[in-house]
């Protein structure tokens, strides 16, 4: 089976060889390929066209669940009672029965692996109290993320007139979701036997076949309805480079896989993520007004990564930085942003980043000033 699948993908990829510069996803209405660390769009096609996302909707649903877990509102160990509403959901499901009780983690696996509409409704009701309130949370989160071309009517993705998004917005949602590494443990599972309350098990098989057939793929979510056609938001990591792809509106699951594979191959073959400056390296110092210490070391807030094109001369370029520090008064807590740094490539600023201090800086007391003055009078230092 694996050999047949890979053969089919190879055939579809061959069909589009020679057109890669024009269209990496010829079988899809809309598509995008991004590198999330640097927010680089490597390829896009009709990426702002509003389309039905089908079950890719569950990326936003899973994001809300993961954030609630991280915030302590709910737990993977919560016991969730299945409502008649959840049990009645059609489409893809994990065959939950009203009144059954499941561990939240099992329901989340049912969403991540098998795209269970019943499971996602049960989770929505558990977190928000009702599906309607959960949908409100989804749309609020969309606004927070700046997703101006997205609106949700439900947590599962069944077709609805006012339920739509874009490939670009889906990529932004996926970028947020992959920050929660725990979810990738679930979305990367190819098959799983989900335990049921009666001690039987439900066999779950991942709807994203690339999890098994493409090295590095560890998520995220497929989708299909008669209106949306075949969709897939995928993510893969090789070395330190993670890529996110979205395809929408393909005519078959093989075609959506072919477009996804083509984009991933192009991304991994042509680009490399390079850390040009480490966040733990001292990059300068700042004099903080009224502080005990004369000067305090300054660091980049995060590693400075650049996505370099291996087909060009990016690796020959030289990178420097220029600090622009604020006027800061003590006391100051560690990790406070104290200025900016311009990252310079060949005498041109390519990005501006935050710089921080990594130690608490206390305010000098009168005793500290007297001590400093006495030292100056006696030593001249």
C-alpha positions in Angstrom: 0.0 0.0 0.0 2.8 2.4 0.9 4.6 1.8 -2.4 1.4 2.3 -4.4 0.7 5.6 -2.6 4.2 6.9 -3.1 4.1 5.9 -6.8 0.9 7.8 -7.3 2.3 10.9 -5.6 5.4 10.6 -7.8 3.3 10.5 -10.9 1.3 13.5 -9.9 4.5 15.4 -9.0 6.0 14.5 -12.4 3.0 16.0 -14.1 3.8 19.4 -12.6 7.6 19.3 -13.1 8.6 22.3 -15.2 5.7 24.4 -13.9 7.0 24.8 -10.3 8.0 28.5 -10.9 4.5 29.3 -12.0 2.3 27.1 -9.9 3.3 24.6 -7.1 -0.3 23.6 -6.6 -2.0 23.3 -10.0 -4.6 20.9 -8.7 -6.0 23.3 -6.0 -8.2 26.4 -6.1 -6.1 28.0 -3.5 -2.8 27.2 -1.8 0.0 28.6 0.3 3.5 27.5 1.6 5.0 29.3 4.6 7.9 29.1 7.0 6.4 30.0 10.3 9.4 31.1 12.3 10.2 34.0 9.9 6.7 34.4 8.6 8.0 33.9 5.1 5.5 33.1 2.3 7.4 30.9 -0.1 4.5 30.4 -2.4 0.9 31.4 -2.6 -2.0 31.0 -5.1 -5.3 32.7 -4.6 -4.4 32.6 -0.9 -7.0 35.3 0.1 -9.9 33.7 -1.7 -12.7 32.9 0.7 -13.6 29.2 0.5 -15.2 26.6 2.7 -12.6 24.9 4.9 -14.5 21.7 5.7 -12.8 19.8 8.6 -9.7 22.1 8.5 -12.0 24.1 10.8 -10.9 21.8 13.6 -7.5 23.5 13.6 -9.1 26.5 15.2 -11.1 24.2 17.5 -8.0 22.4 18.6 -6.2 25.7 19.1 -8.8 26.8 21.6 -8.7 23.5 23.4 -4.9 23.6 23.7 -4.9 27.2 24.9 -7.5 26.3 27.5 -5.4 23.4 28.7 -2.3 25.6 28.9 -4.3 28.2 30.8 -5.5 25.6 33.3 -9.2 26.0 32.4 -9.5 22.3 31.4 -7.2 19.3 31.6 -6.3 16.3 29.4 -7.5 14.3 32.3 -11.0 15.8 32.5 -13.9 13.4 32.2 -16.3 14.5 29.5 -19.9 13.3 29.3 -21.1 12.9 25.8 -24.3 14.9 25.1 -27.1 13.8 22.8 -26.2 16.7 20.5 -22.6 15.5 20.2 -23.6 11.9 19.7 -26.0 12.9 16.9 -23.3 14.6 14.7 -23.1 13.3 11.2 -20.1 13.2 8.8 -16.8 11.9 10.1 -17.1 10.5 13.6 -15.6 8.3 16.3 -19.1 6.8 17.1 -19.7 8.3 20.6 -22.9 7.5 22.4 -24.9 9.9 24.5 -24.2 9.5 28.2 -20.8 7.9 27.7 -17.8 9.4 29.6 -14.4 9.9 28.0 -11.1 11.3 29.1 -10.6 14.6 27.3 -7.3 13.4 25.9 -9.1 10.5 24.1 -11.6 12.9 22.5 -8.8 15.2 21.4 -7.1 12.2 19.7 -10.5 11.4 18.1 -10.4 14.9 16.6 -6.7 15.0 15.7 -6.5 11.6 14.1 -10.0 10.7 12.8 -11.5 14.2 12.5 -14.5 13.2 14.7 -17.3 15.7 14.4 -18.9 14.1 17.5 -15.7 14.4 19.5 -15.1 18.1 18.6 -18.7 19.0 19.6 -18.2 17.2 22.9 -15.0 19.2 23.5 -16.7 22.4 22.5 -19.5 21.9 24.9 -17.1 20.9 27.7 -15.0 24.1 27.3 -17.7 26.7 26.6 -20.9 25.2 27.8 -22.5 25.1 24.4 -21.6 24.9 20.8 -22.8 28.5 20.1 -20.6 29.9 22.9 -17.6 27.9 21.5 -18.2 29.3 18.0 -18.2 32.8 19.6 -14.8 32.0 21.0 -13.6 30.8 17.6 -14.6 34.1 15.9 -13.1 36.1 18.8 -9.8 34.2 18.3 -10.0 34.8 14.6 -10.2 38.6 15.2 -7.3 38.4 17.7 -5.2 36.7 15.1 -6.1 39.3 12.4 -8.0 36.8 10.3 -10.2 39.3 8.4 -11.3 36.8 5.8 -12.5 34.1 8.2 -15.9 33.4 9.9 -17.0 30.3 11.7 -20.5 28.9 12.0 -19.6 25.6 13.8 -16.6 23.8 15.3 -16.5 20.9 12.8 -16.6 22.3 9.3 -19.8 21.0 7.8 -20.9 23.3 5.0 -22.7 26.5 6.1 -23.4 29.7 4.2 -21.5 31.9 6.6 -18.6 29.5 7.3 -15.4 30.3 5.3 -11.7 31.1 5.5 -8.7 31.5 3.2 -5.5 29.5 2.7 -3.5 32.4 4.2 -5.8 32.6 7.3 -5.6 28.8 7.6 -1.8 29.0 7.6 -1.9 31.6 10.4 -4.1 29.3 12.5 -1.8 26.4 11.8 1.2 28.5 12.9 -0.5 29.2 16.2 -1.5 25.6 16.7 2.0 24.1 16.1 3.3 26.2 19.0 1.5 23.7 21.2 3.8 20.8 20.6 1.6 18.4 22.5 -1.0 18.5 19.7 1.6 17.3 17.2 2.0 14.1 19.3 -1.7 13.4 18.4 -1.8 14.6 14.8 1.2 12.6 13.9 -0.4 9.3 15.0 -1.3 7.2 11.9 -3.5 4.6 13.6 -4.9 4.3 17.1 -7.3 2.1 19.1 -9.4 4.5 21.1 -10.7 2.8 24.3 -14.5 3.0 24.9 -16.4 2.9 28.2 -17.6 -0.7 27.6 -13.9 -1.8 27.3 -14.1 -2.2 23.5 -12.0 -0.1 21.2 -12.6 2.1 18.1 -10.0 1.8 15.4 -8.9 5.3 14.3 -6.9 5.9 11.1 -5.4 9.3 10.4 -7.2 11.1 7.5 -3.9 12.7 6.6 -2.1 9.9 4.8 1.1 12.0 4.5 1.7 11.4 8.2 2.7 7.8 7.2 4.0 8.4 3.7 6.1 11.6 3.8 9.1 11.9 6.1 8.7 14.7 8.6 5.0 15.3 8.3 3.4 15.4 11.8 0.1 17.1 11.2 -2.3 18.8 10.8 -5.8 18.4 9.3 -7.6 17.3 6.2 -11.0 18.4 5.1 -13.7 17.3 2.6 -17.3 18.2 1.8 -19.1 18.4 -1.5 -18.8 22.1 -1.5 -15.2 22.5 -0.2 -13.8 19.5 -2.2 -10.6 18.1 -0.8 -8.5 20.3 1.5 -5.4 19.8 3.6 -3.4 21.9 6.0 -0.2 20.1 6.5 3.0 20.7 8.5 6.4 18.9 8.3 9.8 19.4 9.9 13.2 18.4 8.8 16.2 19.4 10.9 15.3 22.9 12.3 13.1 23.8 9.4 9.3 23.5 9.7 7.0 24.2 6.8 3.2 24.7 6.7 1.2 24.2 3.6 -2.5 24.7 2.8 -4.4 23.4 -0.2 -8.1 24.0 -0.8 -10.5 22.9 -3.4 -8.7 19.9 -5.0 -10.8 17.3 -6.9 -9.4 14.2 -5.1 -7.4 13.2 -2.0 -4.5 12.1 -4.3 -4.4 15.5 -6.0 -4.4 17.4 -2.7 -1.6 15.2 -1.5 0.3 15.8 -4.8 0.1 19.5 -4.4 1.1 19.3 -0.8 4.1 17.1 -1.5 5.2 19.4 -4.3 5.2 22.4 -2.1 7.0 20.5 0.8 9.6 19.2 -1.6 10.2 22.7 -3.0 10.5 24.2 0.4 12.9 21.6 1.9 15.0 21.4 -1.3 15.4 25.1 -1.8 15.5 26.7 1.6 17.4 26.5 4.9 16.7 28.1 8.2 19.8 29.7 9.6 20.3 31.2 13.0 22.5 34.3 12.4 22.5 35.5 16.0 21.8 33.6 19.2 19.6 35.0 21.9 22.1 34.0 24.7 24.9 36.1 23.2 25.7 39.5 24.8 25.3 42.1 22.1 26.0 45.2 24.0 25.2 47.0 27.3 22.9 49.7 28.6 23.2 52.3 31.3 20.1 52.3 33.3 19.3 55.5 35.1 19.3 55.4 39.0 20.5 51.8 38.9 23.0 50.1 41.3 24.9 48.7 38.4 26.8 51.0 36.1 25.9 48.9 33.0 23.7 45.9 32.2 24.2 43.4 29.4 21.8 43.4 26.5 20.6 40.4 24.5 18.3 39.6 21.6 14.8 38.6 22.9 14.8 35.6 20.5 17.2 33.8 18.2 17.5 35.7 15.0 16.6 33.3 12.2 16.6 33.9 8.5 15.2 31.7 5.7 17.9 31.5 3.1 17.4 30.4 -0.5 19.9 27.6 -1.2 19.5 28.3 -5.0 20.8 31.9 -4.6 23.8 33.6 -3.0 22.1 34.1 0.4 24.7 32.2 2.3 27.5 34.6 1.1 25.8 37.6 2.6 27.1 39.3 5.8 24.9 40.2 8.6 25.4 42.8 11.4 23.2 44.7 13.8 22.7 48.2 15.1 21.3 48.9 18.6 18.7 51.5 19.4 18.4 51.5 23.2 15.6 53.3 25.2 16.1 55.6 28.2 15.4 53.2 31.0 15.1 54.0 34.8 15.6 51.5 37.6 14.1 49.3 38.9 13.7 47.0 35.9 12.7 43.4 35.9 14.6 40.7 33.9 13.4 40.1 30.3 12.2 43.6 30.0 12.4 45.0 26.5 14.9 47.9 26.6 15.2 48.7 22.9 15.4 47.5 19.4 18.1 46.2 17.0 18.2 46.6 13.3 19.4 43.5 11.5 21.5 44.6 8.6 22.2 42.7 5.4 24.7 44.3 3.0 24.2 47.8 4.6 20.4 47.4 4.4 18.0 46.9 7.3 16.0 43.8 6.7 14.2 43.5 10.0 13.9 45.1 13.5 13.8 43.0 16.6 13.4 43.5 20.4 16.4 43.5 22.8 16.1 42.7 26.5 18.1 42.5 29.7 18.3 39.1 31.5 18.8 40.3 35.1 16.7 42.3 37.6 18.2 45.8 38.0 17.5 47.4 41.4 17.2 51.0 42.1 20.2 52.6 43.8 19.6 53.8 47.4 21.1 56.9 49.0 23.7 54.6 50.6 24.7 53.3 47.2 25.2 56.9 45.9 27.2 57.9 49.0 29.4 54.8 48.6 29.9 55.6 44.9 30.9 59.2 45.7 33.3 58.2 48.4 35.0 55.8 46.0 35.3 58.5 43.4 36.8 61.0 45.8 39.3 58.5 47.2 40.3 56.7 44.0 39.1 58.9 41.1 37.2 55.9 39.7 
